[in-house]
Amino acid sequence: MTTKIHYERAVTRRDALRAGGAAVLAGLAGCTALPSAPVEVGSDSDDGSDGPVAVASFFSFFDFGRQIADGTPLTVENLVPTGLHGHGWEPNASITQRIIEADAFIHVGEDFQPWADRAIQTIKGDDVETALINVRKGIDLVDLAASLDREEEGVGAQRGKDPHFWLDPRRAKQSVDNIADGFAQIVPEHADTFRENAKTYRSEVLDRIDSDYQTIFDRAERDIVQLAAHNAFQYIGVRYGVRMRPLVTNLAASGDVKPADIHEAERVIRENDIQYIANGVFESQRPAQQLVRETAVEAYFPVTPYAGVRKEWVEENWGYEEIAYNINMPTFEIVLGNKTPEDAAPSEDWLEQWRNFEPI
């Protein structure tokens, strides 16, 4: 994880905000939904730091940010607490204060995280100096699936577009450059390091993930994956030519599973002779368990749209790369029929932990 480097400077903007930021916070009081929401996930910071700080609204871009900031004084923090999904989470005032105190706020673009949109409105309306880094800038989004009802999806989608672009490693590369450019604006003396780190991460990590995903999907005889999860994986299907069949057709991870959803999944499983399905790590396991009981499916295995982290992942310092190789890729090998669960498992205890896994 990025090593934090301290350096001396005069009274910081965060010092001033700590002393007089109550008026700004008042504009975000309506965001409170959780009793507490500490800044904890993978954070390299402590509150006494005078170095520049960027905070991220979503795990994937926190991870990209800390890779890009490596070797500089910039600290990057993830605002989403361990064990929570990046969608459908409403922070309390301590999180909005952290955004206001930070030098930069890394966000996923409008109409995806309502609380982040409200924070951005307050930053702009109250002339808060926090720089805004939109990771989605310049990225081509695909259309929402025709089955989606925007009134039911639970999270916004800008002009009928699917916001989950970061699941496509090639699109994710643009977001890495967006973060590097944003960092260069707030700490210009380290602009070369940010951009060099971004270039390295794009070529050594994201290009490799893309190539390895391509290999997995190219060798598959099956071109359909049944997910007992929400509709977050369309970009994998678009990039690698596979039909990703979500159980919940809306975009919200907390979306209700309807009887019609189960019936449709049962049809897909029956007609395609599906033996294994994938289920979201941070979603309910009940629908997957029902499909195991009522169809020929033998087991479900984990997938995640990189929207949150488990405690053990934080302890092992997992980021986007490690989650891709230790969670998503083994499961895709299994559900596509490329490998048996025993052959796909990356470690001896993986099957014990993840075959028909229990909720967090």
N, C-alpha and C positions, 0 to 999 in steps of 0.2 A: 504494500500500500504506500501511497505517496508520503514521503517524509516532509513534515512541515518545517519550514525554515523561518525563523523570526528575524525581523529587521526593525530598526528604529525609525520612527517618524513622529511628526507633531501630533497634536490631538486629532484623533481620527473621526471620520463622519459617524462611525458606530458609537464612539464615545458621546458625541453630541446627541445622537438619537436615543441612546440609553437615558440621557438626562432629560430630553424633552420630546420624546416620541409618542406620548399618550394621545395627543390630538389626532395623529395619523392613524393610530390603532383604532380609534373610535369608528372609523369608516369601515372597518372589517369585522366589527363585533358580531355581525350576523353569521360569520363563518363557523362559529363554534358548534361542534356536534359531538366530539369525543370528550370524555372526562379528562383525558390527558393524551398528548401526542408528542413525546420527546424526540428531539433530534438525536438519533442514535445509530442509524444504520450505516455502518462503514465510515462513520465520520472520523476525520483525522484532526478535528479541531478541539480546542478548549476555549472557554469563554474569555480567557485572559489574553488571547492572541491579538496583536496589533497588525498582523499581516492581512493581506486582502483575502476575502472569503467569497466564494460563489456557492449558492445553494440551488439544489435541483429538485424539481417537482416530481421526478420519475426516476426509478432505479437505473434503467439503462443509460440515461444521460448523465446521471451521477457517475456511473462507472466510466463512460467515455471521458467525462471531464477530468476525473482523477488521473487517467492515463495521460491525457494531454498536459496536465499541470505538473507532471512528475519532474522533479529537479528544479522547481521554481518556488517562490514564496507563497504562491496561491494555494489556499486550502479549499477543497470541494467537499460539500456536505450533502447527504441525501435527506430530504425532509420526511419521507414516508417511513413510519416505524416498521421494525422487523415484524414479519408475519402478516402484514396487510397488503392488499392488492392496490396497485396504483390508480385504479378506477374507483369511483363510488366512495372515496374516502373524503371526509370533511374535517380539516384540521381545526384545532382551537387557536385562541389568540396568541399562544406562545410561538406557534409556527409562523403566523403572519408577522409577528414582531421580528422573528429571525430573518424573514425575507426583507423587511424594511431596513434592518441593520446591515444586511449583506451588501457587498459591492456589486454583485450580479445575481440575477435570478434566471436560471436555465429552465425553460418551460417547453411544452410540446406543441405550442400553437393554440389558437383559440378554438373554442367549442369542443374541448376534449375533457378538461378538468375544470368544472365550474368554479371551484374555489381558487384556482390559479388565475382564471379570467378576472375574478373579483379583485384579487390582489393586484393584478396588472392595472386595472381601472383606477385603483386607489393610488398606485405609484404614479401614474400619469396625471391624475386629477389633482394630487397634492404636491406635485413637483418633487417627489422623492427621488434621490439621486441614484438609486439602485439601477444598474444597467440591465436591460432586458435582452436575453439571448434566446431567440426562437429557433429551436433545432430543426423545425420543419421548413424553414425558409428555402425556397427554390426546389423543393422536392415534389415530384409528380405523384399525386395520389390516385389510387384506382377507385372506381365507382363502388358504392355500397351494393351488396347483394340485393337483387330485386325483391327478395322476400322480406326485407327489413321495413319495418314501420318506424319512421323517425319519432313518432309520438311515444313509442314503447321502448325505444332502445336504451333509455336511461342515461346515456351520455351523448353529448352532441357530436355531430359529424358535419364538418364544414361543407356546405353546399352539396350534400349527398355523397361525400367522399369518405372512404374508410381511413381512419387516422392511424392504423397500426403499422405504419410503413417500416419501422425499425426491425421487424422480423425478416425483412429482405436485407441481407448484408450489403447489397450494392446500394440500396437507398440509404442505409445507415451510414455509409461513407460520407455522404453529403452532410449529414448531421454532425459528424466529427469535424468536418471543416468549418461548419457554422459555429461550433463551440470554440474552436481554435481562434477564429476571427473575433469572436466576442471577448475571449480572454485577452487577445492582443490589444483590444481597445481599453481595457481596464488596467492592464499591467504592460504597457507598451515596451518597456525595457527588456521584457522576456518574450517578445513576439516571435523571434526566430525559434526559440525553444518550443513554444506552443505548436508552431506550424511543423516543425521537424518531428515532434512527438506524434502529431496527428498523421503525418505522412507515414510514419513507421507503423502506427496502429492500423491504418487502412490497409497497408500492403502485407504486413506480417500476421495480422489477426483476421480482419474482416475478409480479405481475399482468400485466406486459407479456409475459413468457415464456409464461405460461398462455394469453394471448390469441393469441400468434403460433403456439403449438402447435395451438390449436384451429383456427385458419385453415388450417394445413397439413393437418390430418386431415379437416376439413370438405370441402375441395375434392378430396379423393382419391376416385377411382373404385374403387380397390382397398381392401379392409378387412382385409388380412392382410399381415404383415411376417414374413419368414423371417430368423431370426437365427442366425448361426454362433457362438453365445455362450451363456453360462449364463442361468439363469432369473432375471434381475434387472429385467426391464422390464414386469412385469405391471401396475404402477400407471399406466404410460403407456396401456396398452390399456384399463384400467378407466376412466380419466378421459376418454379421447377416442374410445372406441368402436371400437377396432381390435383384431384378434386378433394378439397378439405370440407367435410360434412360436419358442421357444428350441431350439437344437440339443441342448444339455445340459439335461435336465429338472431337475437338482438346483440348489441355491442356491449351490454352491461354484464359484468361478471356475476352480478347478483340477480340476473334475470330469472324469472320463474320458468320452470319446465312444465309444459302443458302436456296433457295426454296425447295430443296430436304429434308433439315432438317425439315422444317415446314410440308411437306407432310408426312414424316415418323412419326413425333409427332402426327399428326392428325390420322394416322392409329392406333397408339398405344392407343391413347385416345378412339377412337371409339371401337376397339376390346376389350378393357378392362373396358369399361364403367367408365372412369375416370371422376370424378366430380371436383377435385381440383388438382392443380399442384404446384410445388415449383419453386421459382425463386431466383437467386443469388442477395444478397443485394447490391453488388457493381457492378452489371452488368446491361446492358440495359434492360429496362422493355418493350420495343416495341414488341419483339417476344412473350412474355407472354400475352401482351394485344391483340395481333393478335389472339392467340389461344383462348382467352376468347371470342373474337368477332365471330370467325369462327367455333368453335366446341361447344360441350356440356359442356365444362369446365365453371364453375361458377366464379371461382376466383383463384388467385395465392397467395401464402404465402411465407415468407422468409426462405432461408437457406444460410449458409455461411460456407466456409471451414476454418474459423478462420484466414483469410488472411489479415484482416484489421479491423478497428474500426470506428464507427461513433462518432461524438462529444459527444452525450449524453451518450454513453457507457463509454467514458473516464471520464465524469463527475460523473458517477455512479460507477466508478472503476471496470467495468466488465472485466473479463478475460475469459480464455477458459471455465472454469466451468459455469460462468454466461451466456455466449453466448450459451452453450449447452442447458441449462435449459430454457432460455428465448426466444431463436430463433429456434434452430434446432429441439428440441424435440416436442414443440407444433405443428410445421409444419408437422413433420413426423406422429404425431397422426392424423392430419387432412387428409393428402394426402393418408395415408394407410386406411382411413375409420374407424379407431378405435373410434374416437370421432367427434362430430360436431365441427365446428369452435368455437361456443359459449362455449362448454364444455372444449375444449383444451386450450383456451386463459388463460394465467397465470395471467392476470390482466384485469380490466374493460376497459382500453383504448387500450389494445393490438389489438383487432380486428379493431378498428377505425384506428389505425396507420398502420397495416400490411396487411389488406385485400386489394389486388390490390394496393400495396404501390407505391409511387412515387419515382423517383430517388433522390439521395442525392443532 
